[in-house]
């Protein structure tokens, strides 16, 4: 295996691991929201990312559910 092939494989592995980490910490929530809105509510406007996060955080503060902090 060449050095370039090894680096390509490492890069792909790192990107896959990074996507998993983003999902675990909730960073992909806006992306999932946009996909959902476009697929299930095509005629409705999509919130801007800033407004989405504002509402997301407010919802978490209002309904904390089972979280540690």
Secondary structure, 3 states (H helix, E strand, C coil): CCHHHHHHHHHHHHHHHHHHHHHHHCCCHHHHHHHHHHHHCCCCCCCCHHHHHHHHHHHHHHCCCCCCC
